[in-house]
Amino acid sequence: MRELGKQVAHLTHGGDVILLSGPLGAGKTTFAQGFGAGLNISEPIVSPTFTIARELKGQFPSGNSAHLIHVDAYRLGGNAYAPGQNAIERLLDELESLGLDEELEDPSDNTIILMEWGEQMAAALAPERLEIHIDRPLNTVSTDETSRADNELTSNGTRTVTFIPVGASWQTFDIIRNNR
């Protein structure tokens, strides 16, 4: 996951928004660590679950400065809605209170937004984005005498990563051919 994150970072530009989704333990933060390494960020990349967002300075492969905003939206979108407010409005209000709404709507030329658990906000956030879904394998190894597998997610095995480019700027994205 780290190597994949690094490869994707080398294909990004300022203004990009990347949404990571998948179950707990899928590798979202590990991907983010590789992404940070790809942007030459020297600070440790840790899950910003309790801080919601971290801003990190790095450098694009071109040598230009990079500003990474690493967001963990896991705790956003609680159920404390105002009367008549829907889930999207609630999420946007929370992002605005954190000062992230403008960055997400129009990231600056050297800023990349990397958001974990952002799938619930995808339609409301950025019309141009790369959605990355990471699936963990199921434990299909027999665990008892009846030869039944427990079919629970496991950290063992191969993960499946799906890239969904959204918007015109991402339509030429191809991780295999390394172009965009």
Disulfide bonds with the S-S distance in Angstrom:
none
